Amino acid sequence: MIALDKQKEIKVDIENGPVFFADEAGVMHNPLKIILDFRSVTPRVDIRNRDFQPLVIKHNVVMMDVYTAKNFLNVFKDNIKNYEKKYGNIKKPEALSVMEKDAKKSKSKKTKKTMPNYFG
């Protein structure tokens, strides 16, 4: 019989990054990876400059192999289903619907936009 050595302890350091709120998300892929590009778009008000409105765009990119991405999709679907079971169906905010209607009216009238659209 072979004697087994004592198990060694493993020290695990977990680095928690800053919380990131995403206003937009993009998804791309190549044959080996799925790429999730989470973006946070924040307008800045600069009363000294009336020519343009500065925007700050931050990105957090997550890349996964396709197998992990498919498993993530299944877990994400289950979480959304459980959320809606507990709290009710997720609906588009009324303010967003109003903004989209206004944007359609503006396009049909071909008026000049005064504010950029932050939703994508």
N, C-alpha and C positions, 0 to 999 in steps of 0.2 A: 504494500500500500504506500502511495506517495503522500508525504506530509505536505499540507498546504501552508504557505506563508500567511502571516497575519495580513488582513486587509489594510491597505494604506488609506489614510484619510485624504480627502480631496478638498482643497480650498477653492471655492467658487466666488469670484468677484463679479457682481452684476452692475453694469454701468447704465444707469437710467438717464436717457437724454431728456432734453426739454420737451414739454408737451407741445404738439403742433396742431393747430386747427386748420383744416383744409377747406377752402371755399370751392375749389375745383379739383378735379382729378382727370388725368389722362391715362390711357392704357395703350401700350404698344407691345409688339412681340417680334421675336426673331425665331429661328428654328429651335433654339435651345432655352430661351428665357422669355418670361412675361415681365414687362417693366411697368410699374405703377408710378406715375408722376403726380404727387400730391402738391398742390399749389395754394399759397395763401396770398391773396391780392388785397393790398391795403392802400387806399387813397391817402394822400397827404395834403393838407390844406396849407397853402403858402399865400398869404394875403398880399405879399410883395410882388407876386408874379401872376398876372392875369392872362398870359399867353397860353399857358398849358397847365394841366393839373398833374403833379408828380404822382407816380404809383410806385409802391414797393412790392416786388414779387419775390416770394421765397419759395424754394422747391425742396421737397424731400422725396427722394427717389428710392423705391424698393424694387429690387430685382429678385425673381424667384425662378427656379427651374420649373418647367411646365407641369411636372407631376405635383410639386408642392403647391403651385398656383391652383391646380384643379382641386386639391384637398382644401385649400383656403376658401375657394368658392363655395364648396359644400358646407363648411363650417359657418361661413358668413351667411349663406341662405338660411341655415338652421337658426342662427341668432336673430335674423330679421323676423323669421316666422315666430319664434318665441317672444320677441319684443311685441309684435302685433297681437299675439294671443293675449298678452298681459295688459297692453296699453291701448290697443285698437289700431286700426289701419293707419299707416303713415300717409299723410296727404300733403300735397304741394301747399305751401303757405299762401294765403290769400294775397298778401302784398306782392309776391312773385308773379302771381297770375295777373294782377293789375299792371305791373311793370311790363309784362310780355304783351298785354293788350295795347298799352301805350306805345310800345316799340313798333308794333304792327301798324298802328295808326300813323306814326311818324314816317315809316317807310312808304306807306301808301300816299302820304302827302308830300313826300320827298323833301322834308324839312331838314335843316342842318341839326345834327345832334349837338347838344350842349354838354352832356355828361356821358362818359364812357360806360359801357355795359360791363359789369364785373362778373357776370355769371357765364359759365361756359359749359 
